[in-house]
Amino acid sequence: MSLKEDGERSSASPQLEDETKIQNPKSNGFRVALTREGTRNSSPCRLAVLVSGGGTTMQALIDAIESGYLNAEISMCISSRRDVKAPDRARKHNIPVAIIRPRDFLDAAAYDEALCTQLLEVKPDLIILAGYLSILGPKTMASFAGQIMNIHPSLLPAFGGKGCYGQLVHEKVLDYGCKVSGVTVMFVDDQVDTGPIILQQVVDVLDSDTVETLTQKISQVEKKLYPLAIKLYAEGRLRIEGRRVKVIEGGSGDETSAY
């Protein structure tokens, strides 16, 4: 994962489908993750979804919202690439889209500034990384600490870190001879795949598994586990204590199981 992409760069503004201005910039710590705690807020949780590819993870969130499972709305889809399918998926569901590419800026700091500016305007309750292949800069992290989630296709801290994403993770799992793998949902910190873990689910690795079959099994779990983590956040049921994220008990039934 890298902020830098090949190609000519400039200090130009990001190409947005709706021009916006910064409003009420702020800097918060991980306590922000608890702002909805103790409430059963009937208003939808506002999500900003950051993407770099086909948007299948975002589609799973859209499906969870449209099914009524997840009380949320995607206020904006921000893509770090132009010629990918995710923006089109968003437009089909009337979700505003912004294209903010690292390659269009002189350096990482200028890109960070543009991304943070857009997010401050959107004012999301939660930022969702959904196959987003750029590293968030310090300004964005400071402004939204504790309000950013990511998902990873392994049981972190195993098989994580810079450059370890997608099918490469499954190749490493199989090469190492692991008997289990899985999915991790975490809050994002200033490193790669090292933030406080929210949820994990184990997936058995069979002797017959290939990269393709393991990818498929992991993908099915991701589609369930990410909406569940967002649901818990939206209901104010996540509490960060050091490196541990505790789930606060809710109403009747097993509400910590994926739908």
N, C-alpha and C positions, 0 to 999 in steps of 0.2 A: 504494500500500500504506500502510495507516495503522493505528495502534493504536486509533483512536477509531471507534466506531460510534454511530449514532443510538440514542436511547432512554434511559430512566431508569437511573441507576447507583447502586450502593450499595457498602458495604464488605463485603458478604456473601462467604462462602466459595464457591469454585467448586463447581458441581454435579457431583459425581463419582459414578460407579457403584460405586466401592469407596473408602471413606474411608481416607486414608493419613496418615502423619506424616513429617516431615523426618528423615533419617538421614544421618550423615556428610557434611555439606556440604563442598564443596571448591572451590578456584579453581585452574585450570590454564591454561597457555599452549598455543600450537599444538603443542608437543611431544607433547601427548596423542594426536595423530593417529598417533603412531608406537608406541603401547604394545603393539600386536600384532606389531610388526616382528620378523622373524627367527623367528617361530613359524608353524607350520601348525596352529593351534589347532583341534582336532576339535570343540570346543563351538561351538554356533551363535552368531553375532554378534547381540547383543541390540539391537533397533531400537525407537526411539520415533518414531512417524510423526505429524507435525503437519499437519492438513488444514483446509480452509475450504469445500470444495465437494463435487463428486460422487465423488471418490475414485478416479478412473481411474488416476492415477499410483500410488496405493497398491495398486490391484488388480494392476498390472503387477509390483509387488514380490511380492505374494502368489503370483502365477502363477510367478514365477522361483523362489520358495522351494519351492512345491509340486512343481515339475518336478524339483527336485534340483540345479538350476544354482547356486543361491545358498544357502550354508550360513548361514542366519540365521533369526531368529524375531522377529516383531513383538510386543514385550512390551506395548505400549499404543498406541492411537490417540487422539490429543488433537485435538478439533475446536474451532475458535473460533466455530462457528455450530451452532445446534441443528437447524434445518430444512433439512438437506442430506443427501445420500445416503451420504456417506462413513462415518458411524458405523454405518449399517445394513450396509454391505459388511463392516466389521470384525466386527460381531456374528455375521454368517453364517459367519465363519471362527474363531469363538471367541476373538477378540481383545478384551481389555478396552478399554473406552471411557471417556474423561473429556470432559465438555463444559466448557470454560473460555472464557467469552466476554469480550472486552474491555469490552463495554457494561455488564457486571454489576459493574464496579469503579469506585471514585471517580476514579481516575486511572491513568496508565500504570504508575506505580511499584507500585501495588497489584496490577495485573494481572501484572506481571513477577514479583512475589513469589509469587503463586499458581501461576503456570506453573512457575517454578523449583522450588518446593516439590514439585510433583507429579513433575517429572522427576528430582529427587534421590531420591525414593522408588523410582522405577522402575529407576534405575541403568543406563541404556542404555550400550552401547558406542558407539553412534552415533545421533544425532538426524537424522531425515530430514524436510525440508520438502517437502511434496507438495501443491502448490497452496495453500500457507498464505499468507494475505493480511494478516497482521499482522507488524509489525517486532518482532524479539526485543529485550527490554530489557537493560540493562547487567548485571543480576545473573545472568540466564540465560546471557548471553554469557560472563561471567567464569567461571561455574561449568563451562561446557562448551566453552570455546574449543578449536578444533581437532577437535571431535567433532560438528560440525553440517555437513550437506551440503544444497545446494539445486541445483535444475536450472532452466535458463532457455532459452526457445525462440528464441535467437539466438546468434550468435557474439560473445560479449562480448569487448571492452567496447562493441561496437556495439549500439544499441537496448536498453539496459538502464537501470536506475535506478528511482527512486521513481515509481510510477504506470505503469510500462511493463511490462505483463504480459498474458498471454492473447492474444486476437485483435488487440489494439491493436499488439502487436509486429509482427505480420504485415502489418497495414495500413501501418505505417511503412516496413517493408522494401519493400513493393510501390510505395508512393508515392515512395520514393527511387530506385527503378529498379535495385535490387541484382540482380546475377546469381547470387549465392549467399546463402544464409542458413545456419542450422544450429542445433545444440544445444550448450549448455555445462553441464557439471557442475562445481561449485566448492565449496570450503570457505567457510563463512559467516564474515564479519568484522563489524565494527560499523557498516558502511555497507550500501548496497543494491546487490547485484550486483557487488561489487568484490573479493571474496575470491580467494585463490589458485585458479587454474583446474586442475582435475584431468583432465578429458577434454573434447574438442570433436569434433564430427563435422559435416562440411559437407553441405548439402542444396542441390541446384541449384534455382534459381528460373527457371521457364520463362516465356516471353512469355504463354502461355495461363493461367498460374496466377492463381487468385483467392485471397482470404483463406481461403475454405473448403478449397480444394485444398492450399494451403500448410500450413494447420493440420493437415490429415490427414497430410501427408508428415512434418512435424516430429514429430507425435505418435508415429508409428511408430518414429522414431529414438529418441525419449525412452524408450520402453518397453524398448529394448535397452541404451541407454547408461547409464541410472541403475543398473540391476542390476549392470552391469559395474564401475562405480565403487565400488559397495558391496562387491562381491566382492574387488576389489583391496585395499580397506581391511581387510576381514575377514581377509584372508590376510597382513596386515602388509606390503603391498607399495607403500605410498605414503610418500614422504618429502618434507616441505616444506623448501625451502631458499630463504628470502626469499619472493619472489612465485612461484617455480617449484615445481611439484609433480612430483617424479620418480617414475616407476614402476620398482620394483625387479624385475629379471628373475626369473621363477619357473621352473616345471618345463617339461616338453617341450610343444611345440606353441605355437600363437599364442594365448597366454592373455590378450592385451590386445585381443582382438576380441570384440565383443558376440555373445551366443549367438543 
